[in-house]
Amino acid sequence: DGGITQSPKYLFRKEGQNVTLSCEQNLNHDAMYWYRQDPGQGLRLIYYSQIVNDFQKGDIAEGYSVSREKKESFPLTVTSAQKNPTAFYLCASTLQGAWTEAFFGQGTRLTVV
Amino acid sequence: AQSVTQLDSHVSVSEGTPVLLRCNYSSSYSPSLFWYVQHPNKGLQLLLKYTSAATLVKGINGFEAEFKKSETSFHLTKPSAHMSDAAEYFCVVSEGSSNTGKLIFGQGTTLQVKP
């Protein structure tokens, strides 16, 4: 079955450490996105990529980095510069174009301990 | 710029009664509008979408929404609530001007269904 796989489902990080969240899709979608979800704040866009080897900052990119070396993969690194990384992170993908819906992974809950 | 406002952060209904989740949008272009549902600690699932065809859009699980341009609204309704409908609901507009597929989310409405 086609879909988006995020791993791990739960992740614990010590302060000062970088961690990488995985996102893989087999939908043959061109565009991929990372969102952060905090209670009562909806989803906020961190980074997005419309094509391999290219990506753009979203609304809250500070303290995060991404890469897009393959069409299927869009990993997100939460760096030690991110002041408040504890959140639920969602990866999504779409075909190109404004009229298409996004497909979401099941999310990764990151907790800083 | 596009924006979305969900008018209620929390809605509580009894099982078997109608559901109304309200959404207003702002867009300089003909918008694409979506409703997504999220169950706890899960990803988002598409309920329905509006893309300038019929103004009354039918979705999954008995949900529907009506696009009203004059009111800039896209309210979500269901005739009879089921316990399994309890979840977080997001109204979403696509940033149509730049064709990036970027989505702008409302703050979400938590639907509680009482037995």
Interface residues (C-beta under 8 A of the other chain):
Chain A: I4 Q6 A31 Y33 Y35 G40 Q41 G42 L43 R44 L45 Y48 Q50 Q56 G58 F88 L90 A92 T94 L95 Q96 G97 A98 W99 T100 E101 A102 F103 F104 G105 Q106 G107 R109
Chain B: S9 S32 F34 Y36 N41 K42 G43 L44 Q45 L46 K49 T51 F90 S94 E95 G96 S98 N99 T100 G101 K102 L103 F105 G106 Q107 G108
